[in-house]
Amino acid sequence: MTNKESAKPKRWLIALVLIVFLISLVSIIMRIRNTDFMSPETDEIIILADEGDEIDDSNNNDSGDQMQSSELFPVYITGEVNLPGVYRVETDQILDDLVKMAGGLTKEAAPEAVNLACELKSHQLYRIPSLTDLSDNPDLYLAGSATEDELTEKVNINTANQEQLESLPGVGPATAMAIIKHREKNGDFQAIEDIMLISGIKESRFRSLEDLITIN
């Protein structure tokens, strides 16, 4: 037997071993692809989803549902506060919160005459009385505490004086004087909308005043 003839069985044996090895390797790879496996970097179990499977992302929406901003609305505070004006407040805030936003009470304020715990209402005017107001009207407050209706008392545009008219948002000395002169010349306003007859008070300005004024 020649050397070439003796080498043939060895080559067939090697080829057979390689074929068996390749078949085993392919089988192992297929098993790995069809099973769950552990991520070595994150130690999280990763599940291979088949096409058409839905992934539950409800947890991602939880934070969005919880981030709801509080509703804000405008209120106007005047009288004995350091920074009178219009402020935007939250639905659960009280008069004491508004006073703090307005820089606190002045030295002339009469804190015993107001209910700092009253709940704020949208588009209302809150007037903090002075010690002079309290001494001039001792019967105005019950047990030293104003009621909510008294704190949100509307300004009567038919009887209000210059100072009272100027307490309204956006009403300066010139506009207040124009309102008084209009009353003197034409008589009382018949409706709160008639205030738009005054120069400088258009519909947009009226909308900020309509909840703060009255003709009665």
C-alpha positions as CSV (number, residue, x, y, z in Angstrom):
1,M,0.0,0.0,0.0
2,T,1.4,3.4,-1.0
3,N,1.5,6.5,1.2
4,K,-1.2,8.2,-0.8
5,E,-3.6,5.3,-0.2
6,S,-2.9,5.2,3.5
7,A,-3.6,8.9,3.9
8,K,-7.1,8.7,2.4
9,P,-8.8,7.2,5.5
10,K,-7.2,9.8,7.7
11,R,-8.6,12.6,5.6
12,W,-12.1,11.1,5.6
13,L,-11.9,10.8,9.4
14,I,-10.9,14.4,9.8
15,A,-13.7,15.5,7.5
16,L,-16.2,13.5,9.5
17,V,-15.1,15.0,12.8
18,L,-15.4,18.5,11.4
19,I,-18.9,17.9,10.1
20,V,-20.0,16.6,13.5
21,F,-18.4,19.6,15.2
22,L,-20.1,22.1,12.9
23,I,-23.5,20.4,13.4
24,S,-23.1,20.6,17.2
25,L,-22.0,24.2,17.0
26,V,-25.0,25.2,14.9
27,S,-27.3,23.3,17.3
28,I,-25.9,25.2,20.3
29,I,-26.3,28.6,18.5
30,M,-29.9,27.9,17.6
31,R,-30.7,27.0,21.2
32,I,-29.2,30.2,22.5
33,R,-31.2,32.3,20.1
34,N,-34.5,30.7,21.1
35,T,-34.0,31.1,24.9
36,D,-33.8,34.1,27.3
37,F,-30.4,35.2,28.3
38,M,-28.8,37.3,31.0
39,S,-27.1,40.6,30.1
40,P,-23.6,40.6,31.5
41,E,-23.5,44.4,31.7
42,T,-26.7,45.2,33.5
43,D,-27.6,41.8,35.1
44,E,-31.1,42.3,33.7
45,I,-33.1,39.5,32.1
46,I,-33.6,40.4,28.5
47,I,-36.6,38.7,26.8
48,L,-36.4,38.5,23.0
49,A,-39.8,39.6,21.7
50,D,-41.3,38.0,18.6
51,E,-42.6,40.2,15.9
52,G,-46.0,41.5,16.7
53,D,-45.5,41.3,20.5
54,E,-46.5,44.4,22.4
55,I,-44.1,45.9,25.0
56,D,-45.8,47.3,28.1
57,D,-44.6,50.9,28.6
58,S,-47.2,51.8,31.2
59,N,-44.5,52.5,33.7
60,N,-43.1,55.3,31.4
61,N,-46.4,57.1,31.5
62,D,-46.8,57.1,35.3
63,S,-44.5,60.1,35.8
64,G,-46.3,62.1,33.1
65,D,-49.7,61.5,34.8
66,Q,-48.3,62.7,38.2
67,M,-46.9,65.9,36.8
68,Q,-50.0,68.0,36.8
69,S,-49.5,71.7,37.5
70,S,-51.9,73.5,39.9
71,E,-54.5,75.7,38.3
72,L,-53.7,79.4,38.8
73,F,-56.1,82.3,38.8
74,P,-55.7,86.1,39.3
75,V,-56.7,88.1,42.4
76,Y,-56.2,91.7,43.3
77,I,-55.1,93.0,46.7
78,T,-55.1,96.6,47.8
79,G,-55.2,98.6,50.9
80,E,-52.6,98.3,53.7
81,V,-50.1,96.0,52.0
82,N,-46.6,97.0,50.8
83,L,-47.0,95.8,47.2
84,P,-50.7,96.0,46.2
85,G,-51.5,94.6,42.8
86,V,-52.7,91.6,40.8
87,Y,-51.3,88.2,41.7
88,R,-51.8,84.7,40.4
89,V,-52.5,82.2,43.1
90,E,-53.3,78.5,43.5
91,T,-56.8,77.1,44.3
92,D,-55.9,76.1,47.8
93,Q,-54.3,79.4,48.9
94,I,-55.7,81.7,51.6
95,L,-55.6,85.5,52.2
96,D,-52.5,85.1,54.4
97,D,-50.6,83.7,51.5
98,L,-51.7,86.6,49.3
99,V,-50.7,89.2,51.9
100,K,-47.2,87.6,52.0
101,M,-46.9,87.7,48.2
102,A,-47.8,91.4,48.4
103,G,-44.9,92.2,50.7
104,G,-46.8,91.9,54.0
105,L,-48.9,94.3,55.9
106,T,-48.0,98.0,56.4
107,K,-47.6,99.6,59.8
108,E,-51.1,101.2,59.4
109,A,-52.8,97.9,58.7
110,A,-55.5,96.5,61.1
111,P,-54.7,92.7,61.0
112,E,-57.3,92.0,63.7
113,A,-60.0,93.2,61.3
114,V,-59.4,90.7,58.6
115,N,-59.8,86.9,58.3
116,L,-56.4,85.9,57.0
117,A,-57.6,82.3,56.8
118,C,-60.4,82.9,54.2
119,E,-60.0,81.0,51.0
120,L,-59.1,83.0,47.9
121,K,-61.6,83.2,45.0
122,S,-60.9,83.9,41.4
123,H,-61.0,87.5,40.0
124,Q,-61.8,89.0,43.4
125,L,-60.5,92.2,45.1
126,Y,-59.2,91.9,48.6
127,R,-58.8,95.2,50.5
128,I,-56.8,95.3,53.8
129,P,-58.3,98.0,56.0
130,S,-56.2,100.5,58.0
131,L,-56.4,101.4,61.7
132,T,-58.2,104.6,60.6
133,D,-60.8,102.5,58.8
134,L,-61.4,100.5,61.9
135,S,-61.7,103.5,64.2
136,D,-64.0,105.3,61.7
137,N,-66.3,102.2,61.4
138,P,-66.2,100.3,64.6
139,D,-69.3,98.3,63.7
140,L,-68.1,97.3,60.3
141,Y,-66.3,94.1,61.7
142,L,-67.8,91.4,63.8
143,A,-65.7,90.3,66.7
144,G,-62.7,92.1,65.2
145,S,-62.7,89.9,62.0
146,A,-64.1,90.9,58.6
147,T,-66.3,88.4,56.8
148,E,-65.3,87.2,53.4
149,D,-68.0,89.3,51.7
150,E,-66.6,92.4,53.4
151,L,-63.1,91.6,52.3
152,T,-64.2,91.1,48.7
153,E,-66.6,94.1,48.7
154,K,-67.0,95.5,45.2
155,V,-66.4,99.1,44.3
156,N,-69.6,101.0,43.5
157,I,-68.7,103.0,40.5
158,N,-71.8,105.3,41.1
159,T,-70.7,106.3,44.6
160,A,-66.9,105.6,44.9
161,N,-64.6,108.5,45.6
162,Q,-61.3,109.1,43.8
163,E,-59.3,106.9,46.2
164,Q,-61.7,104.0,46.0
165,L,-61.7,104.1,42.2
166,E,-57.9,104.1,42.1
167,S,-57.9,101.0,44.2
168,L,-59.2,99.1,41.1
169,P,-56.5,97.5,38.9
170,G,-55.5,99.6,36.0
171,V,-57.4,102.7,37.2
172,G,-55.1,105.7,37.8
173,P,-55.9,109.2,38.9
174,A,-56.9,110.4,35.4
175,T,-59.3,107.5,34.8
176,A,-60.8,107.8,38.3
177,M,-61.4,111.5,37.7
178,A,-62.9,110.8,34.3
179,I,-65.4,108.3,36.0
180,I,-66.4,111.0,38.6
181,K,-66.9,113.7,35.9
182,H,-69.0,111.3,33.8
183,R,-71.3,110.7,36.7
184,E,-71.6,114.4,37.4
185,K,-72.5,115.1,33.8
186,N,-74.6,112.1,32.8
187,G,-75.9,110.7,36.1
188,D,-75.4,107.2,37.5
189,F,-74.1,104.3,35.4
190,Q,-77.0,102.1,34.5
191,A,-74.9,99.0,34.0
192,I,-71.3,98.0,34.9
193,E,-70.6,97.7,31.1
194,D,-71.2,101.5,30.8
195,I,-67.8,102.1,32.4
196,M,-66.5,101.4,28.9
197,L,-67.8,104.8,27.9
198,I,-64.8,106.2,29.8
199,S,-61.8,106.9,27.7
200,G,-59.1,104.4,28.2
201,I,-61.4,101.6,29.4
202,K,-62.0,99.2,26.5
203,E,-63.4,95.7,26.6
204,S,-60.1,94.0,27.7
205,R,-59.8,96.4,30.6
206,F,-63.4,95.9,31.5
207,R,-62.9,92.1,31.7
208,S,-60.4,92.7,34.5
209,L,-62.8,94.9,36.3
210,E,-66.2,93.3,35.9
211,D,-66.0,91.1,39.0
212,L,-64.7,94.0,41.1
213,I,-67.3,96.7,40.4
214,T,-71.0,97.2,40.9
215,I,-73.6,99.9,40.4
216,N,-75.7,99.1,43.5
